[in-house]
Amino acid sequence: MTAPEATAPEAAAPGVAERLTSLVGALRAHGMRIGTGETVDAAQAVAALGLTDREALREGLAATLLHGTVQRQVFDPVFDLYFPSGIGAPDGGPTDREELRERLAEALAAGDEALMARLAAEAVDGFGGYGSPGSGGWSSQQTLDRLRPQTLFARVRDNLRARNGTSGFTDRLLEDEIRRRVETFRRQVATEARRRVAERRDRDQLARRAVATTPDRLDFLYAGKLQLAELRRMVQPLARKLATRLAARRRRAARGSIDLRRTLRGSLSTGGVPVNPVLRRRRPVRPELVLLCDVSGSVSGFSDFTMLLVQALHDQFSKVRVFAFVNRLDEVTPLLEHGAADPQGLGARIQAEATLTGWHGSSDYGVALGEFAERYGDAVGPRTTVFVLGDARTNMSDPNLAAVRQIAERSRRVYWLNPEPRAQWGTGDSAAPEYAELVEMHECRNARQLGALITRLLPV
Amino acid sequence: MLFKSVDDVAERLAATGYLASPAVATTVFLADRLGKPLLVEGPAGVGKTELAKAVAEVAGARLVRLQCYEGVDESRALYEWNHAKQLLRISAGRDESWDETRTDIFSEEFLLTRPLLTAIRGDDPKVLLIDETDKADVEVEGLLLEVLSDFQVTVPELGTITATRRPFVVLTSNASRELSEALRRRCLFLHIGFPDEELEQRIVRLKVPGLDEALASSVVRVVGALRAMDLRKVPSVAETIDWARTLLALGADTLDETVVHDSLGVLLKHQDDVLKAAAKLDLDAV
């Protein structure tokens, strides 16, 4: 492998245009809207920057092709595939595991990322290969399992402490810093393994499949733990955006009818001619919101996210009440209160502090909705908008349509947000079509859809 | 062409006191080469506006600034006729014919140029800074499209004014509203995030010269740890510099629990954040 700064120009030069267009193709496959104009700009950027400095090339292409910050985390791995940092195996003979661990510990202690990247390359070459040379591949998991960088933690820490002494305030930051460096190394190994795999397999396929998509397109139902954490980080910015949009809608809604009294009064200064018509100002009535959230295992990622989002939007409403259910229903509004809400532990705290299950642990919409109508009927009034969040899978029990009808009659509007794809509504134990006849049901599979729905449906 | 190469950008910006990361230097270089506006996004306090000022200083150009806010409109952004002066002109020349007056009062003398028009008129080099673009209404974006893609402005009474010398355009945004795709398409996109540890240390030492090296490094490490926490508002570069200045003013030569505890308010702006950070950094003993 050649060093990162020396991407071989002679190998790349003729195929650059082709390589650039396939890079753009892969990015488009991840849902980015990149026009021909941007591709041409990118080519000009390549011409202006040259191919000698890979990092400059990366930044140049990012500047010309991307339109937003979230796209960057898709762009980087795709770029690594199309403009790899080198070709083939790194220089040097076979690596000894202990010796490599020794050098890695040194690099981690120094925090030298360039050196860590070189070691990642050696590690994948030495320990990541599986199968026969013709048909096998490279695995980052296997590399990390054999190298076990996390076990170097104590060694690196003691090493650094011996060097700098344990006194001083910053000593307490050391452990977290080392953890972050180990995390960086893991990512470098993953990148390197992907690069090696790309040399054997179809690069275009890999760029489409093996690179995770942007978090706002993640399917709530299939998001893993890490991805959910990533989603949670989107709550604040998304809430801010939605709040601005709601404010704009409110402003627009305020325009319209003429306030006759004030127009006439104003016309006195122009001799009775109403030069400036005065529009009626609507009294800002903040709507009330009630959220009914299914927090059973299958859809909890979706409910948690929505609860946090609504909580972040709380100043847009006069009152927000949140209820959680599995097969019993309980109010969880206090758990979400501002400042007290710790996003990571939210799901666990709801499960621990609220009575959500009766005899069994699977969700029962009929009983839960019935309980809501009975116990918390007074939470719903003519100014209340109710959102039900859940997949409407009743586990074959009675959907209790009467309760839904009752809630719908008392409230201003009822919306049902369903995280399942529309095609699956009504399959198996889903009572979605029955509920959809009574209340408006929307498909809401990812944060992007949720954002769009909230802007449209929330009362102003 | 303002710059010869990416390194040239970094060096000359550094000479004005702006330390650019490789990403910033590369993108500024491309914006200059391709003649496209530069859209800069990022958290508050990482030096988005400073970048425009630094480029202006390097290029020896005049900085024309359009500060966007909710309700900014054509007459604030583009141009306006000086009505009062026109009225004076009309009443001063009572015995003229209408044709004479009309051609006269719509001449350049009565035109009040606003930032966008100012930036494309004249031959001297200019840097146009459109600050906090996301605060402006959607209609203003439409206005920007014409200016940014063709660098021309149409004034019905005067005709189309085209830039003889294109200004270097920087738009900044805090992403409180999603800018339209059309606007993004016309720009190069640059996200300025928090700098890495080494760069931030250099920034702190440049801005707060009296601070000793070991303390600067501890400051940056603590800020780095705070950024890794899940806080409502993480400290930005501006806050790091403020904190470094505070420490200098307090005469602290090393960090300890008391100093950090007492000055945490400089870095964190929410009470829940202060409590959370204090707990995580073991400051509660104080």
Interface residues (C-beta under 8 A of the other chain):
Chain A: R33 G35 G37 E38 D41 Q44 A45 A48 L49 D53 E55 A56 E59 G60 A62 A63 T64 L66 H67 G68 T69 R72 G111 G168 F169 T170 R172 L173 D176 E177 R180 Q236 P237 R240 K241 T244 R245 G339 P343 Q344
Chain B: V6 P22 A23 T26 T27 F29 L30 A31 R33 L34 K36 E41 A175 S176 R177 E178 E181 R184 R185 L188 F189 L190 H191 E197 S218 R221 V222 G224 A225 A228 D230 R232 T254 L255 D256 E257 V260 D272 L281 D282
